Amino acid sequence: MNNQRWLSVSFFTFFFTWGIFLPYWTGWLTIEKGLSVKDASIVMGAGMVARSFSTFLVFPYLTERTSYVRVMKWMTVLSLLLAVLYIPESPFIALFIITVLFSAVYPIILPAVESGASVLMQKEHVHYGKSRSFGSIGYTIALLLVGAATAVWNEQAILYMMIAGLAIAVIFYSRPAPAVLQSIPDRKDPRNRKTGLKTLFATKGFPIIMVLAVLLQGAHASYYNYGFLFLDDLNVNGFYIGIILNIAVLFEILFFAKADRLLSDVRISTMFLIAAIGSTIRWVLVFLFPTAAVFIATQLLHAASFGIAHYAFIQYISKKLPNSQIAAAQGFYAAFAMSLSTAILTFPAGFLYEISPGTAFLGMTVCSIPAIFIILATRKKLAY
């Protein structure tokens, strides 16, 4: 298996399980494990905090001492074992502990795969977008299969699909991987000692890039948490809601498949600017025209608000950072841009949603509009 194909399968394998965990786990805890919505929210909230700390602290620590492939393999093995612990009937405290541990271990696989992709881009010149599109395909297939499985059986199928997906991932990560991802950092090499956050944030442009990533990814808080509810309030049939939400993933797939060619000569600052403008337009339209038709149309902009912002960050760390700093950058990105920012903004978004559903989406421009001004103010000075 060549490096490009290995990375594509790696993304597909992880995001297939991510497509089970991210949208369905809270509902599964309430329906199959009998937790109240409040208790399930407490459990998943604690898990999100654990996820933030593990990707921020544990992941960089592991990659300083072992290879990316070993991190992927053993985190997948531990995740599988923890998932099996969900099978017996358990009291609240047991579910709380299992979920916190699972949320701390399982998401570490994502920055490991993304960091591996950055190294393969640097060393082997693989095409990131081409392989990342397979991750979005895996996510979409998982959504469709879970819907079919729960319709035929019941919500318990969610857990067994997760266990099966993780078992397949263990088998895949146990197979031969690209040699560059199997090497263990030489701690005697001075270049590999400069991995701390102080060194990372001293890198020209990185603090600004990180702020932009946090703002633009955090701006999806209302969409991720209240998109389903927003469509339900518009009296859209539940079956069609699933299809509508998948439109964003479809355009994400199309974007990543073509991104390497379309954006090969585009500056990173320009990519972020497009993402920030696209994000602003997206949330303003949802606010001004609270209809299902407009919401569907704005799903096309997910390729900009999420896809281009994510692609810009990956391009930056692969082109501007040394190999020794990639894991720390990915850990920080996973913890703050992809997790904590969304978690924190969920609270004010919920308050705004109770005032007016559209206002919760308009509120996200408090992130996207400042991002536009930050880019315009810094792009010439930092030349990114």
C-alpha positions in Angstrom: 0.0 0.0 0.0 1.6 3.3 -1.1 1.7 6.3 1.2 -1.2 8.2 -0.4 -3.5 5.2 -0.2 -2.4 4.4 3.4 -3.3 7.9 4.5 -6.7 7.8 2.7 -7.6 4.5 4.4 -6.4 5.9 7.7 -8.7 9.0 7.4 -11.6 6.8 6.3 -11.1 4.3 9.1 -11.0 7.0 11.8 -13.8 9.2 10.5 -16.1 6.2 10.1 -16.0 5.8 13.9 -16.1 9.6 14.4 -19.4 9.6 12.4 -20.8 7.2 15.0 -19.4 8.9 18.1 -19.9 12.6 17.4 -23.5 12.8 16.4 -25.0 9.8 18.2 -23.3 9.2 21.5 -25.4 11.6 23.6 -28.6 10.2 22.2 -27.4 6.6 22.7 -26.7 7.3 26.4 -30.2 8.7 26.9 -32.1 6.0 24.9 -30.1 2.8 25.6 -28.5 3.6 29.0 -31.5 5.5 30.4 -29.8 8.7 31.3 -31.7 11.9 31.4 -30.8 14.6 28.8 -29.3 16.6 31.7 -27.2 13.6 33.0 -26.1 12.7 29.4 -25.0 16.4 28.9 -23.0 16.3 32.1 -21.3 13.0 31.1 -20.5 14.3 27.5 -19.4 17.7 28.8 -16.9 16.1 31.2 -15.8 14.0 28.3 -15.2 17.0 26.2 -13.0 18.6 28.9 -11.0 15.3 29.2 -10.6 15.3 25.4 -9.3 18.9 25.4 -6.6 18.0 28.1 -5.6 14.7 26.5 -5.1 16.2 23.0 -3.3 19.2 24.4 -1.0 17.5 26.9 -1.0 13.7 26.5 -0.7 13.5 22.7 2.4 15.7 22.4 3.9 13.8 25.3 3.4 10.5 23.6 4.7 11.6 20.2 8.0 12.8 21.9 8.6 9.2 23.0 7.1 7.0 20.3 6.1 6.9 16.7 2.8 8.3 15.2 1.8 4.8 14.1 2.2 3.4 17.6 0.1 6.2 19.0 -2.6 5.5 16.5 -2.5 1.7 17.1 -2.5 1.7 20.9 -5.0 4.5 21.3 -7.3 2.5 19.0 -6.7 -0.7 21.1 -7.5 1.2 24.3 -10.6 2.8 22.8 -11.8 -0.6 21.7 -11.4 -2.1 25.2 -13.2 0.9 26.8 -16.1 0.6 24.2 -16.6 -3.0 25.2 -17.0 -1.9 28.9 -20.2 -0.2 27.8 -21.9 -3.5 27.0 -23.0 -4.5 30.6 -25.7 -2.5 32.4 -24.0 0.1 34.5 -24.9 2.8 37.0 -24.4 6.5 36.3 -21.0 6.7 38.0 -19.7 3.8 35.9 -21.0 5.4 32.7 -19.4 8.7 33.7 -16.0 7.1 34.3 -16.1 5.0 31.1 -17.1 8.0 29.0 -14.5 10.3 30.4 -11.8 7.7 29.8 -13.1 7.0 26.4 -13.3 10.7 25.5 -9.7 11.2 26.8 -8.2 8.3 24.8 -10.2 7.9 21.5 -9.9 11.5 20.2 -6.1 11.3 20.4 -6.2 9.2 17.3 -7.3 12.3 15.2 -4.3 14.6 15.9 -2.1 11.5 15.4 -3.6 10.9 11.9 -3.5 14.6 11.1 0.1 14.9 12.3 1.1 11.9 10.2 -0.5 13.6 7.2 1.6 16.7 7.8 4.8 14.6 8.0 3.8 12.7 4.8 3.2 16.1 3.1 6.6 17.3 4.1 8.6 14.1 3.5 6.7 12.2 0.8 4.8 15.0 -0.9 1.4 13.3 -0.6 -1.8 15.3 -1.4 -3.6 16.1 1.8 -7.0 17.1 0.3 -7.2 13.9 -1.7 -6.8 11.7 1.3 -8.8 13.9 3.7 -11.8 13.6 1.4 -11.9 9.9 2.3 -12.3 10.9 5.9 -15.5 12.9 5.0 -16.7 9.9 2.9 -16.2 7.6 5.9 -18.1 10.0 8.2 -21.0 10.2 5.7 -21.2 6.4 5.3 -21.3 6.0 9.1 -24.2 8.4 9.3 -26.2 6.5 6.7 -25.4 3.1 8.2 -26.3 4.1 11.7 -29.6 5.4 10.4 -30.3 2.2 8.7 -29.1 0.0 11.6 -31.2 1.8 14.2 -34.3 1.6 11.9 -33.9 -2.2 11.5 -32.8 -3.0 15.1 -32.6 -0.3 17.8 -30.2 2.2 19.2 -28.0 -0.5 20.7 -26.7 -1.0 17.2 -24.8 2.3 17.6 -22.5 0.7 20.2 -21.9 -2.5 18.2 -21.1 -0.5 15.1 -18.6 1.5 17.1 -17.0 -1.6 18.4 -16.8 -3.1 14.9 -15.4 0.1 13.5 -12.7 0.2 16.2 -11.8 -3.5 15.7 -11.3 -2.8 12.0 -9.1 0.2 12.8 -7.0 -1.9 15.1 -6.4 -4.4 12.3 -5.5 -1.6 9.9 -3.1 0.2 12.2 -1.4 -3.2 12.9 -0.5 -3.5 9.2 2.7 -2.0 7.6 2.7 1.8 7.6 4.8 4.4 5.9 8.4 4.2 7.3 8.6 7.9 8.0 5.7 7.5 10.5 7.3 4.5 12.3 10.4 6.3 13.4 10.9 7.3 17.0 12.2 10.8 17.6 15.9 11.0 18.6 15.8 12.9 21.9 19.6 13.5 21.6 18.9 15.6 18.4 18.7 19.2 19.5 16.0 19.8 16.8 13.7 17.4 18.6 14.1 19.1 22.0 12.5 22.2 20.8 8.9 21.0 21.0 7.5 23.0 23.8 4.7 25.6 23.5 7.1 28.4 24.2 9.1 27.5 21.2 6.0 26.9 19.1 4.4 30.3 19.9 7.7 32.0 19.2 7.4 30.8 15.6 6.6 33.8 13.4 2.9 33.8 12.5 1.8 30.8 14.6 0.0 32.8 17.4 -2.1 34.6 14.7 -2.8 31.4 12.8 -3.9 29.7 16.0 -6.2 32.6 16.9 -7.8 32.5 13.4 -8.3 28.7 13.7 -9.9 29.0 17.1 -12.3 31.8 15.9 -13.3 30.1 12.7 -13.8 26.6 14.1 -15.5 27.9 17.2 -18.0 29.8 15.0 -19.6 26.5 14.2 -20.9 26.0 17.8 -24.5 27.0 16.9 -24.5 24.8 13.8 -23.1 21.7 15.5 -25.4 22.0 18.6 -28.6 23.5 17.3 -28.6 22.8 13.5 -30.9 19.7 14.0 -33.1 21.6 16.4 -33.3 24.6 14.1 -34.6 22.5 11.2 -37.0 20.6 13.6 -38.4 24.0 14.7 -39.0 24.7 11.0 -41.1 21.5 10.9 -38.8 19.7 8.6 -39.3 15.9 8.7 -36.6 14.0 10.7 -35.6 11.9 7.7 -35.0 15.0 5.6 -33.1 16.7 8.4 -30.5 13.9 8.1 -30.2 14.4 4.4 -29.9 18.2 4.8 -27.2 18.0 7.4 -25.3 15.6 5.1 -25.2 18.2 2.3 -22.5 20.1 4.2 -20.4 16.9 4.4 -20.9 16.2 0.7 -19.5 19.7 -0.2 -16.7 19.1 2.3 -15.8 15.9 0.4 -15.9 17.7 -2.9 -13.7 20.5 -1.6 -11.1 18.3 -0.1 -10.9 16.2 -3.2 -10.1 19.3 -5.3 -8.3 21.4 -2.7 -4.8 20.5 -3.6 -5.3 21.6 -7.2 -7.6 24.6 -6.6 -5.5 26.1 -3.7 -2.0 25.1 -4.7 -0.9 28.7 -5.4 -3.2 30.5 -2.9 -1.7 32.2 0.2 -2.6 30.9 3.6 -3.9 34.3 4.6 -6.2 34.4 1.6 -7.6 30.9 2.4 -8.4 32.1 6.0 -9.9 35.3 4.5 -12.2 33.3 2.2 -13.2 31.1 5.1 -14.0 34.0 7.4 -16.1 35.8 4.7 -17.9 32.6 3.9 -18.6 31.9 7.5 -20.0 35.4 8.1 -22.2 35.2 5.0 -23.4 31.8 6.1 -24.6 32.8 9.6 -26.1 36.1 8.5 -28.2 34.4 5.8 -29.5 31.9 8.3 -30.5 34.7 10.6 -32.1 36.9 7.9 -34.0 34.1 6.1 -35.0 31.5 8.7 -36.3 29.0 6.1 -35.3 25.4 5.2 -34.5 26.4 1.7 -32.0 29.1 2.8 -30.5 26.7 5.4 -30.0 24.1 2.7 -28.3 26.7 0.4 -25.9 27.8 3.2 -24.8 24.2 3.6 -22.7 24.7 0.5 -20.7 27.3 2.5 -19.5 24.6 4.9 -16.7 23.9 2.4 -15.5 27.5 3.1 -16.3 28.1 6.8 -14.9 24.7 7.9 -13.1 23.1 4.9 -10.9 26.0 3.8 -10.1 27.1 7.4 -9.0 23.6 8.3 -7.0 23.2 5.1 -5.3 26.5 5.6 -4.1 25.5 9.1 -2.8 22.1 7.8 -1.0 23.9 5.0 0.6 26.3 7.4 2.0 23.7 9.8 3.2 21.4 7.0 5.0 24.3 5.2 6.1 26.6 8.1 6.8 24.3 11.0 9.7 21.8 11.5 8.7 18.2 12.0 9.5 18.3 15.7 6.7 20.9 16.3 3.9 19.4 14.3 2.5 17.2 17.1 2.4 20.1 19.6 0.7 22.3 17.0 -1.9 19.6 16.2 -2.5 18.9 19.9 -3.1 22.6 20.5 -5.4 22.8 17.4 -7.4 19.7 18.4 -7.8 20.9 22.0 -8.6 24.6 21.5 -9.9 25.1 17.9 -11.8 21.8 17.5 -13.0 21.3 21.0 -12.8 24.0 23.7 -13.8 26.9 21.5 -17.0 25.1 20.4 -17.7 23.9 23.9 -17.4 27.4 25.4 -19.5 29.1 22.7 -22.2 26.5 23.1 -23.4 28.2 26.3 -24.0 31.8 24.9 -25.4 30.2 21.7 -28.0 28.3 23.8 -28.9 31.5 25.5 -29.3 33.3 22.2 -31.3 30.4 20.8 -33.9 30.7 23.5 -34.3 34.4 22.5 -34.5 33.6 18.8 -33.2 30.6 16.9 -31.7 32.7 14.1 -29.9 34.9 16.7 -27.8 32.0 17.8 -26.4 31.7 14.3 -25.9 35.5 13.9 -24.0 35.4 17.2 -21.3 33.3 15.6 -20.3 36.3 13.6 -18.7 37.6 16.8 -15.9 35.2 15.8 -15.9 35.4 12.0 -16.0 39.2 11.6 -13.0 39.8 14.0 -11.1 37.1 12.0 -11.5 39.1 8.8 -10.0 42.2 10.4 -7.2 40.2 12.0 -6.2 38.8 8.6 -6.3 42.2 6.9 -4.2 43.7 9.6 -1.5 41.0 9.8 -1.2 39.4 6.4 1.4 41.9 5.0 3.4 42.2 8.1 3.7 38.5 8.7 3.6 37.5 5.0 1.6 34.3 5.6 
